[in-house]
Amino acid sequence: MLILAFESSAKAASTALVKDGHLLSQYTQCSGLTHSRTLLPMGEDMLKNAELTLEDVDLLAVAHGPGSFTGVRIGVSMVKGLAWAGDKPCVGVSTLEAMAWHGLAAGGLICPVMDARRSQVYNALFRIVDGKPQRLTEDRPISLEELARELKALDEPAFLVGDGAQLSFDYLTAQGLACTMAPENLRWQDAWGVAMAAMDKTPGGPDELLPVYLRLSQAERERQERLAKESLN
């Protein structure tokens, strides 16, 4: 199976081609340009350089969240468009599950963390079992204090991956917890992880592909807070 995968849930944009579990190519860009400008051209260039076309692709995969609201929307919308245009099946996968694949070499307890601001991270816990991540918790926004309590109860070293790794490492080690950070080349979200996470998912059509945000956007939270204050006056 040839999978064309996209990751745009954070600052870096990434595309990958994975065939039967083997990485054929990956393209990552962290230029500061918006994903709406970079993601599709990256995928097109990668297919062209591999002497492939969209017609050769068996499955389209994308990180559908959590992550940046704008980034997730761009990735999901683009894959929906490609799936409609090419009549291709598609699947959305958890950004956190995709990141957990970066812990294969480390083994043990894998702790993907994305900075969710407001002293929270987006997180889920995984354990490497038989060469793949096994989910221990659902994706959730969680405070660093709550995460520290959970890891303390598990009483084993955690391997941190994601753009919230440094933030989490600083807090958790200050609490006396044993953890290590992934090296920088494995720390960030990428499309290879998306493709690997997609391999055991049931594909669907573009109508079924939806973003997963876990919480309201900042604009919506501020709107609700404003309405709540107005209702008290």
Secondary structure, 3 states (H helix, E strand, C coil): CEEEEEECCCCCEEEEEEECCEEEEEEEECCCCCHHHHHHHHHHHHHHHCCCCHHHCCEEEEECCCCCHHHHHHHHHHHHHHHHHHCCCEEEECHHHHHHHHHCCCCCEEEEEEEEECCEEEECCEEEECCEEEECCCCEEEEHHHHHHHHHHHCCCEEEECCCHHHHHHHHHHCCCCEEECCHHHHCCCHHHHHHHHCCCCCECHHHCCCCCCCCCHHHHHHHHHHHHHHHC
